[in-house]
Amino acid sequence: MANLSQYSIVTYERSRGHWRAAITPVRLSGLNIRGQTVNSFVTPDDFVSESDAKFAAEKIIIKI
């Protein structure tokens, strides 16, 4: 289980009413997934509000 403080979450509105969140590890080396270094990733679904997108990102981080 990852700690939320190890990640930066930036929410953005793709189009009116469609929010997503970008998740970036705070450490410089990035996140290793299946042998590849990941600098950031985005929530897979659109959300109605900014707070919903942020909450979804937090749930993803907790699952890591």
Buried (B, 14 or more C-beta within 10 A) or exposed (E): EEEEEEBEBBBEBEEEEEBBBBBBBEEEEEBEEEEEEEEEBBBEEBBEEBEBBBBBBBEBBEEE
